[in-house]
Amino acid sequence: MESLGRKVKEDGVVIDEKILKVDGFLNHQIDAKLMHEVGQTFYNQFKNEGITKILTIEASGIAPAIMAALHFDVPCLFAKKAKPSTLKDGFYQTDIHSFTKNKTSTVIVSEEFLGEDDTVLIIDDFLANGDASLGLNEIVKQANAKTAGVGIVVEKSFQNGRQRLEDEGLNVSSLCKVASLKGNKVTLLGEN
């Protein structure tokens, strides 16, 4: 996706050689037009997979996930990082470590919204080490549902996330692949 690559290069802020800040358009302030295009692209890639649910984790994955759900015309479900008082029992849960926040959270999804008849597309804003997507896939497995694939908005290809997801047998689609953050510069895969 050329428009996403341009946005990452122009508006992304390199914090260090492993952290890229994109909160100006992806995970704090949202560029709705760009997220609509992201959703359309994921739809085009996975439209023949029989997707019945889009699954993400709060909060950064919600914008691209809801746009994908809009194109698929299916519900968008997000794993919550805190158990609400309204959810007494009947939920799936797993622990997910956030690379950026260096924090582990127990996330939950109500059994009411995910079951064995579902075919799920997992969507997330970033792929670094793959913990979020692997955790969401664990929730899909707990529900005896099927994961059709994982859609990633921005992948840091210099980290091991893709390999970990592929080792788990997951079909991974990344719309923008960052090759390096060295020298305070974003270099996309395929660039010099």
Salt bridges, closest charged atoms under 4 A:
GLU2 OE1 - ARG6 NH1 3.99
ASP11 OD2 - LYS7 NZ 3.22
ASP23 OD2 - LYS21 NZ 3.87
ASP31 OD2 - LYS7 NZ 3.52
ASP118 OD2 - LYS53 NZ 3.42
ASP131 OD1 - ARG164 NH1 2.59
GLU155 OE1 - ARG162 NH2 3.03
GLU166 OE2 - ARG162 NH1 3.03
GLU168 OE2 - LYS141 NZ 2.50
GLU191 OE1 - LYS9 NZ 2.99
